[in-house]
Amino acid sequence: MFYSLLSTTGGVWHFSVISIVWHFNGFRFGFIKNFIRMDLKRKSSSLTDVGGTSSEKRPKIQEPSGEEFEPDSFISAIGSNDVKLITRELYLLKKHLTTKDCVVTFLNQQNKKCFQPLMQYLMNIFNEKLQRDKGIKSNLSLSEDEIYSFTKEIISILANVCHLSVLACVEIRDKNTTLIRLYLYFLSKKEQLPVKTAILRLIGNLCELKETAQIIALNHVLLEKVVNCLKLDDQKAGEQALRILRLLSKRSQLSKM
């Protein structure tokens, strides 16, 4: 994959995507693009998650004082419809998974007894959103804002563990077909910047590993969505999209050495 960065002037990224060519172990993929020029306006932002407009306020994950992650409590919460309980357990899980050892233990723990329910819950709320879009009666007692909030938090957790462990990237790769649908759905939406940014960060972390980077690079539609995110008038989302392109470009260059 080849990306040409033309210049960085006055706080604005100017670049052209000239062609996308991927080469891994004798496999060559070409996706030629005519000339795409985009300006990503860089704006100041806080170190917290990117917020949407005032109409997109969602419940925040609040810190439970003095509590620690417990697998059985987490599994019980994920299987319930208790929003406060799920919110608390997601926070505790995110706080717990801050080292490689904790991530590996989490992924291996009794045949992934926590990881599998986490992934299944993510798919459940995503499928719920798809059903609601079609006007089909709801099965979960979650508001739209809660669906977006939980999706963002779980994707953020997955991004964190992929950054800390290759094993996590492999686990995500094995569920790639299902997750790609989720990526495409949210990256196609005009709103929900926090969810988009979390997804872009997860994709970027997957691009740090050769095997998972190849899957991303070979998905034409997903790459188009990533490139389109460079048009967003949002610094964090744009930076994460640009990071993906840089990582794929680096992988392509290394594969030719």
N, C-alpha and C positions, 0 to 999 in steps of 0.2 A: 504494500500500500504506500503510495507516495503522496505526500502533502507538502505544498510549498508555502512557507510562511513568508510573506513579502516584507512586512515591516510592523513595528510597534511604535506609533507616534501619537503624542498628545493623549495618552491613555486609551487609545482605540486600537484594537487588533485589526489589521488588514491582511487578508490572506485569500488564496485561491485554492480550491480543491481541483487539481488538474486531472489526476487519474487515481484509481484505487486498484492496486495490483498486489495480490497476496501470493506468497510462495512458501510452502512448507513441505519439506521432504519430497521434492519432485512434483508436488501438486501446485499448479499455478492457476490463480483465479483473477480474471480481469473484469473490471467494471469501469468503463471509460465515461467520464463526465465532461461535458463541454466547458464552460467556464463559469464558476460560481464565485462571486465576490460578495463578501459579507462584512459588515462592521459590527463588532460586539462592543457596545458601550460599557465601559467599566465604571461602576458606581460604588460608592462606599457602602459597606454593610457590616452588621455586627457579626460576631463569631457564632451566634446561635443559628438554628435552622432558619432558612429563608421563609418569610411569611408571605401570604398572598395579599389580596386586597382586603379592605376592611370587612367586606361581605364574606370572606373566606375563613373567618375565625373558627378554630377547632379546639376541642378540649386538649390541654397539654398534659403530658405525662408528668405527674407530680411525684416528688421523692418521698417514699415512705421512710420515716425516721427509724433508725436502729434495726431494720429488718435485713435479712439475707436471703439469697435465692435458695429455694428448696424444690428439688425436682417434682416431688409428689404434689406440692401445692400448686406448682406451675401447671402440671397436667390437669389437675382438677379445675383450675381457673379457665384454661383454654377450652375445656369441655362444657363450660357454663355459658350463660348469657348475661352474666354479671359484669357490666361495663367497668365499674370501679375496681373489681377484683382483677379483671384482665389487664386493666391499665397499670395496676400496682405490680403485677407479676411481670409484665413486659419491661417495666422500669428496672426491677430487680435483676432480671435476666441480662439486660443491657449493661447494667453496672457490674455484673458478675463476669461477663465475657470480655475482660480487658487484657488478658495475657494469653499467650499461645498455649500454655499448659491447660488453662481453664477451657479454652476452645476445643482442644483435642479431647479432653475428658468429656465435655458436653456432647461431642459428636460420637464418641465411642460408648458412652454411658448406657449399659444394659441394652445393647442393640438399638441405640438412638431413640430411647424411649421419650426424650424431650424434643429432639430435633424433628422427628417425624410429625408429632402433633403440631409443632410450630408451623411447619410447611403446609400441613393439611389445613390449619386454620387460615393461613394466608390465602390458600386456594378457595376455601369456603366463602370468605368475605368477598373475594374477587368474583366468584361465580354469582354470589348474591347481587353484586353491583350489576353484572351483566343481565341477570334476570329482571332487576328493577328497570333497567334501560328498556327492556322489552314490554314493560307494563305487567309483568307477572308478579303475583302476590308474594310478599316477603316471607322468608322462613326464619330470619334472624331479627331479633329485636334491637337492631342497631340503626342509629340515624345515619344519614349520608355523611355528616361530619365525622362521626365515629368510625365509619368504614374507611374514610380517607386517613384519619389519624392513625388507626391501627395498621393500615397498609404501609404508611410512611415509617412507623416505628419498627415493624418487622423487617422491611427492606433495609432500614438503617442498621439493624442488628446483623443481617446477612452480609452487608457491606463491611462491617467491622470484623466479622469472623473471617471473611475472605482475605482481608488485609493481613490478618495475623497467622493464617494457616493455609497451606497448600491443600490439606485434606478438605477444608471447607470449600475451596474452589472446585474440587473434584465432586463433592456431594452436590453442589449447585449445578455443575455440568450435567450430572445424571438426571436432573430434573429440568433440564434446559428447555425442552419443548413446551412444557406448561408455563414456565416463567416467561418465555419469549412473548407469549400472548399477553401477559400482564404488562411487560415492558411497552409493547406496541400500543396497547390501549391507553395507558396514561401518558406516554410521550406524544400521542396524537391529540390529546385534549388541550384546549387553549388555556385552561386554568390549572389549578392544583400544582403550583410551583414547588411546594415542599416535597410532594410525592415524586415529581419529575427529578428534582435534584438528588433525592435519595437513590432513585433508580440509576441515574447517570453515574453516581459514585460507585454503586455496586458493579455496574458494567465496567467502569474504569478499573476497579480492583480485580475483576476477572481477567482483564487484558494484561495484567502483570504476569500471568501464567501462560506459557506457550499454548498448551492444549485448549484452554478455555478462550484465549484470545483468537484462536483460529475459528472457533464457532461463531464468535461475534463478527469477525471479518468476512465470513462467508454468507452472512445474512444481509442481502441487498436492502430489504425494507427497513431493517433495524438501523443500518448505517444511514439511510436517508433521514430517519427520525432524529438520529444523533446530530447530523449536520443541520437539520432544521432548528434544533435547540440553540444553535449559535445565533439565531436571529432574535432570541428572547431578550427582552429588555430587563435582564436580571443577571447580575454579576456571577453569582454562585453557580447557577445552572449553566451559563455560558462557559465558565472555567472548567466545569466537570466535563462538558461535551468536548472542549478543546483538549483536555487531558486524554480522553479516549483516543482521539485522532493522533495525538503525539505518541502514545504508547503503541498503537498499531503500526505507526510509521517506524518506530524504533524496532519493533519485532520483525518487520519486513526487512529492514536493513541488516539485522543480525542474522536472519535466515540466509542471506546472500553471501555472508562472510565464509 
